[in-house]
Amino acid sequence: MSAFDALKQNSLSFSLLPISIRELFFLTETPCDIFGMVDGLYKLILREHSFINSQVLRDLISRNHSTVFVQQDRRNDIITLQQNNLRTVTRSLSIGDAVEKGRKQLGLLTLNMSYLYDDPTDDETLSLQYQSVKNLCSFLYERPEIHEKLYHDYIKQKHHFIFAQPLLSSLFLVGILKMSHLYSFKEVESLFITSYFKDIGMSVIPTEKYDQRTLSDEERVLLNSHPKTSAQILQGRIQLSPAHFAIMENHHLFSLLTKDLHVPDTSKLDHKEAKMISGFETMVISITDVIAAMITPRPYRDATSLFDSLELAKVLMSDDYPGEFKLMVNYFKSVFFK
Ligand SMILES: [Fe+2]
């Protein structure tokens, strides 16, 4: 490498920021220069205004560019573009091909969730997320017949589990609550919002930390208090009743003190305790969360099948909530195991 090239690499290492290539999904051209790491060196891989589509991005991923780099001062260009994208899709959700629209909405919503985790105090990002989640709820409520397709397409997008899990659990929740015929649409909507935002307190730890095998004691304490932190972050900023905030704070009905934060250890389970503090709403939000945690992979374990995760749900709830368990099984049977 010439001295000039060495200088150039050095300056790039100071000015470039790593981002997930998922931030370029749903765009038709690059809003800025995109760099990749090739043999330990930064290389321009897509010039500003290059045409991109899913094939181009898939090719890059297959060439080990799951993480790409952008100039720090251009990062906001991508965020602004994707947030506008989300606004547009949210407004026109019920127009056009439902699966296509839903797939895009889920992807963009997840991206915006990652922006929100980067700065949970940003009111504009939060209100965009809140509005989009509300629209998504009515979209899903009206269309249980496309839940399965959306679920499979969403899994394929391979989002980080901390963003995928609340979305999947809320998708299941809306289907189960609708099938129960116990709730008005407005009630389903509030529970959907509660479920979707319940883990936002996990943003106190950087996303990369979740990929580590072990966390420090301090990080673990922070993580275990995430249900309360979620409510603190959202209090007074989104429209939810105190009862819904209470559900959010109690969404871990089963032990938090397991290696896999959202998957309980059944050998240490205390049914009585869970029963005491929960109504059906808290129980169903907690259980769909456990299922969504199990079917999304972790760095230290593979994803479990939907079928096997229902087996665990059976252990957790069939004694105390036999009717409700049956209802859940009926939902999964009619939507996912047709
Ligand atoms: Fe949680």
Boltz pocket constraint, residues with backbone or C-beta under 6 A from the ligand:
constraints:
  - pocket:
      binder: B
      contacts: [[A, 198], [A, 199], [A, 226], [A, 227], [A, 251], [A, 252], [A, 262]]
      max_distance: 6.0
